[in-house]
Amino acid sequence: MAVLEESVVNSMISPPNSYGAVVLGGTFDRLHDGHRLFLRSSAELARNRIVVGVCDGPMLTNKQFADLIEPVEQRMHNVESYIKSIKPELVVQVEPITDPYGPSLVDENLNAIVVSKETLPGGMSVNKKRADRGLSQLKIEVVDLVSEESSHGKLSSTTLRKLEAEKAKKQKG
């Protein structure tokens, strides 16, 4: 039984091109500056390949205003286009995921997983499941998406969907 060591968590982001292949996941609804920061940081870490799981199906059911989430094809296209615009030499693999793990449990050639402070437990869980399957542990890179002093104004897709719902309600009323 593998023991997860704290040494796999990197709270200071590594230098650019530190890993051959990185993986990350998210909903990426209404691609906004928070997403772009996360994707840019992830792309900078990758030397050759970036794998992005985009939430779909059961991964969306508990989200607020889930009915307003953009179609997965559109979100995948937006993610791929953005990464290609900042680092065109990268191989970009974007795929829908219907569970929290996606390709991270089957791709043997990954080196790191990129998470936010909020999703760090998910990164730890990926490594536990990889260990159970005899796969290498991924280095966990933590991207600080929101500085402490500005956290009250955090931009989120949920807020954007809520505003859209309120706008639609006013137009009907």
PyMOL commands that set and color helices and strands:
alter all, ss='L'
color gray80, all
select helices_A, chain A and resi 6-8+33-45+57-59+66-68+72-86+102-105+120-132+148-153+157-172
alter helices_A, ss='H'
color red, helices_A
select strands_A, chain A and resi 9-10+19-26+46-55+91-97+112-116+139-143
alter strands_A, ss='S'
color yellow, strands_A
deselect
rebuild
show_as cartoon
